[in-house]
Amino acid sequence: MKILDTVIIGIDIMLFVYFYNIGVNATDMTTRLIACAAMTFEVYFIRKHIKIMKKLNVAKNKNITKDK
């Protein structure tokens, strides 16, 4: 599961960089605003994924300690 989580976060970071390059190289304001919104969503998705991973690790650790 850790490999899949790493791949998902890597893809999100690549998309963030892609939207950043589009926003920086764009000349019209509409494209820049859309790229900014897309970058904001990517940061949100990364943070949400990390929070979910932490919750799963905490639940897994609690389950392991109960078994001992």
Z-matrix of the N, CA and C atoms (Angstrom, degrees):
N
C 1 1.447
C 2 1.526 1 111.12
N 3 1.321 2 116.68 1 -31.54
C 4 1.464 3 119.93 2 -179.36
C 5 1.527 4 111.57 3 -64.22
N 6 1.329 5 117.16 4 -36.42
C 7 1.465 6 120.19 5 179.84
C 8 1.523 7 109.80 6 -65.43
N 9 1.317 8 117.06 7 -43.07
C 10 1.462 9 121.02 8 179.05
C 11 1.526 10 110.71 9 -63.80
N 12 1.328 11 117.56 10 -40.57
C 13 1.465 12 121.02 11 177.56
C 14 1.523 13 110.86 12 -62.54
N 15 1.312 14 116.61 13 -41.40
C 16 1.463 15 120.80 14 178.71
C 17 1.519 16 111.03 15 -64.52
N 18 1.315 17 117.28 16 -40.79
C 19 1.468 18 121.26 17 178.57
C 20 1.525 19 110.31 18 -64.04
N 21 1.324 20 117.28 19 -43.34
C 22 1.468 21 120.60 20 -179.30
C 23 1.521 22 110.86 21 -63.14
N 24 1.329 23 117.35 22 -45.11
C 25 1.464 24 120.28 23 179.04
C 26 1.525 25 110.18 24 -66.19
N 27 1.318 26 118.19 25 -38.03
C 28 1.467 27 121.28 26 176.71
C 29 1.514 28 112.29 27 -61.79
N 30 1.325 29 116.99 28 -42.33
C 31 1.467 30 120.70 29 177.81
C 32 1.520 31 110.16 30 -64.65
N 33 1.334 32 117.22 31 -41.28
C 34 1.463 33 120.18 32 178.30
C 35 1.525 34 111.23 33 -62.44
N 36 1.317 35 117.20 34 -40.36
C 37 1.466 36 120.09 35 178.70
C 38 1.524 37 110.60 36 -66.72
N 39 1.332 38 117.27 37 -40.49
C 40 1.470 39 119.85 38 177.59
C 41 1.525 40 110.85 39 -62.94
N 42 1.334 41 117.34 40 -41.33
C 43 1.462 42 120.22 41 177.28
C 44 1.523 43 111.21 42 -64.23
N 45 1.334 44 117.23 43 -38.13
C 46 1.460 45 120.49 44 177.09
C 47 1.526 46 110.68 45 -60.47
N 48 1.326 47 116.31 46 -46.86
C 49 1.470 48 120.58 47 179.35
C 50 1.528 49 110.52 48 -63.48
N 51 1.331 50 117.17 49 -39.62
C 52 1.466 51 121.46 50 178.63
C 53 1.526 52 110.64 51 -61.38
N 54 1.330 53 116.92 52 -48.53
C 55 1.465 54 119.91 53 179.78
C 56 1.521 55 111.43 54 -67.00
N 57 1.333 56 117.27 55 -32.40
C 58 1.456 57 120.51 56 176.36
C 59 1.528 58 110.34 57 -63.19
N 60 1.331 59 116.75 58 -45.81
C 61 1.466 60 120.18 59 179.33
C 62 1.520 61 111.39 60 -63.64
N 63 1.320 62 117.54 61 -38.35
C 64 1.466 63 120.15 62 177.04
C 65 1.522 64 109.85 63 -63.92
N 66 1.337 65 116.73 64 -44.70
C 67 1.462 66 120.47 65 -178.91
C 68 1.516 67 112.61 66 -64.52
N 69 1.319 68 117.36 67 -38.73
C 70 1.464 69 120.63 68 -178.84
C 71 1.527 70 110.98 69 -71.74
N 72 1.328 71 117.01 70 -38.70
C 73 1.459 72 120.39 71 -175.80
C 74 1.525 73 113.71 72 -86.47
N 75 1.325 74 118.09 73 -7.00
C 76 1.468 75 120.55 74 -177.97
C 77 1.526 76 110.13 75 -76.82
N 78 1.323 77 114.50 76 149.31
C 79 1.460 78 119.18 77 178.81
C 80 1.525 79 112.17 78 -101.99
N 81 1.326 80 117.96 79 -27.99
C 82 1.466 81 118.74 80 -179.07
C 83 1.530 82 110.49 81 -94.93
N 84 1.319 83 115.00 82 152.45
C 85 1.460 84 120.94 83 -174.45
C 86 1.529 85 112.51 84 -70.63
N 87 1.332 86 117.71 85 -31.48
C 88 1.463 87 120.57 86 -178.80
C 89 1.526 88 110.97 87 -62.16
N 90 1.311 89 116.54 88 -45.62
C 91 1.463 90 120.51 89 179.33
C 92 1.522 91 110.84 90 -63.71
N 93 1.324 92 116.54 91 -39.02
C 94 1.463 93 119.95 92 178.62
C 95 1.522 94 111.64 93 -64.62
N 96 1.331 95 116.58 94 -41.37
C 97 1.465 96 119.88 95 179.70
C 98 1.527 97 111.70 96 -66.38
N 99 1.326 98 116.48 97 -40.71
C 100 1.468 99 120.00 98 178.30
C 101 1.529 100 110.05 99 -65.42
N 102 1.331 101 117.15 100 -41.45
C 103 1.468 102 120.46 101 177.93
C 104 1.528 103 110.76 102 -64.52
N 105 1.322 104 116.95 103 -37.64
C 106 1.464 105 120.87 104 177.90
C 107 1.529 106 110.61 105 -64.98
N 108 1.329 107 116.61 106 -42.43
C 109 1.467 108 120.30 107 177.47
C 110 1.532 109 110.45 108 -63.48
N 111 1.329 110 116.91 109 -41.14
C 112 1.466 111 120.70 110 179.66
C 113 1.531 112 110.59 111 -64.36
N 114 1.339 113 117.36 112 -40.13
C 115 1.465 114 120.11 113 177.81
C 116 1.526 115 110.68 114 -65.20
N 117 1.334 116 116.45 115 -38.74
C 118 1.460 117 120.28 116 178.48
C 119 1.521 118 110.74 117 -62.35
N 120 1.333 119 116.81 118 -43.36
C 121 1.458 120 120.32 119 178.33
C 122 1.526 121 111.51 120 -65.01
N 123 1.321 122 117.12 121 -37.82
C 124 1.464 123 119.60 122 178.68
C 125 1.529 124 111.20 123 -63.93
N 126 1.326 125 116.95 124 -42.09
C 127 1.467 126 120.10 125 177.00
C 128 1.525 127 109.83 126 -63.18
N 129 1.337 128 116.69 127 -40.55
C 130 1.465 129 121.26 128 177.70
C 131 1.528 130 110.71 129 -60.98
N 132 1.332 131 116.68 130 -44.91
C 133 1.467 132 120.34 131 -179.63
C 134 1.527 133 111.46 132 -64.58
N 135 1.328 134 117.29 133 -39.90
C 136 1.464 135 120.95 134 178.90
C 137 1.529 136 110.03 135 -63.18
N 138 1.341 137 116.30 136 -47.40
C 139 1.466 138 120.01 137 -179.90
C 140 1.523 139 111.70 138 -62.72
N 141 1.330 140 115.94 139 -41.52
C 142 1.462 141 119.78 140 -179.71
C 143 1.531 142 110.62 141 -64.91
N 144 1.317 143 117.16 142 -41.43
C 145 1.464 144 121.11 143 179.84
C 146 1.532 145 110.75 144 -64.10
N 147 1.325 146 116.73 145 -41.55
C 148 1.466 147 120.31 146 178.97
C 149 1.526 148 110.43 147 -64.73
N 150 1.338 149 117.47 148 -40.35
C 151 1.466 150 120.16 149 177.63
C 152 1.522 151 111.12 150 -62.93
N 153 1.319 152 117.09 151 -41.86
C 154 1.468 153 120.49 152 178.59
C 155 1.526 154 110.24 153 -63.44
N 156 1.332 155 116.87 154 -42.20
C 157 1.467 156 120.10 155 178.53
C 158 1.530 157 110.85 156 -61.11
N 159 1.345 158 117.20 157 -42.03
C 160 1.463 159 120.36 158 179.33
C 161 1.522 160 110.99 159 -63.80
N 162 1.343 161 117.08 160 -42.80
C 163 1.465 162 120.14 161 179.34
C 164 1.522 163 111.03 162 -62.39
N 165 1.326 164 116.93 163 -41.02
C 166 1.460 165 119.72 164 178.95
C 167 1.522 166 111.58 165 -65.53
N 168 1.332 167 117.06 166 -39.06
C 169 1.467 168 120.07 167 178.48
C 170 1.524 169 111.28 168 -66.23
N 171 1.339 170 117.07 169 -40.24
C 172 1.466 171 120.17 170 179.08
C 173 1.520 172 109.75 171 -65.03
N 174 1.335 173 116.97 172 -44.92
C 175 1.466 174 120.56 173 179.07
C 176 1.525 175 110.76 174 -63.32
N 177 1.319 176 116.21 175 -38.72
C 178 1.465 177 120.48 176 179.43
C 179 1.526 178 110.40 177 -66.04
N 180 1.332 179 116.49 178 -42.35
C 181 1.469 180 120.28 179 179.43
C 182 1.524 181 111.26 180 -66.19
N 183 1.323 182 117.81 181 -39.05
C 184 1.466 183 120.53 182 177.84
C 185 1.522 184 110.40 183 -64.87
N 186 1.320 185 116.41 184 -39.17
C 187 1.458 186 120.80 185 179.81
C 188 1.528 187 110.70 186 -66.53
N 189 1.307 188 117.08 187 -38.46
C 190 1.466 189 121.30 188 179.66
C 191 1.526 190 110.01 189 -66.57
N 192 1.338 191 117.34 190 -41.78
C 193 1.462 192 119.59 191 -178.63
C 194 1.525 193 111.53 192 -70.18
N 195 1.319 194 118.55 193 -29.18
C 196 1.463 195 120.82 194 177.34
C 197 1.521 196 111.08 195 -68.65
N 198 1.329 197 116.18 196 -34.23
C 199 1.458 198 120.42 197 -178.73
C 200 1.525 199 112.55 198 -70.48
N 201 1.318 200 117.63 199 -26.46
C 202 1.475 201 120.79 200 -176.03
C 203 1.481 202 111.97 201 -77.13
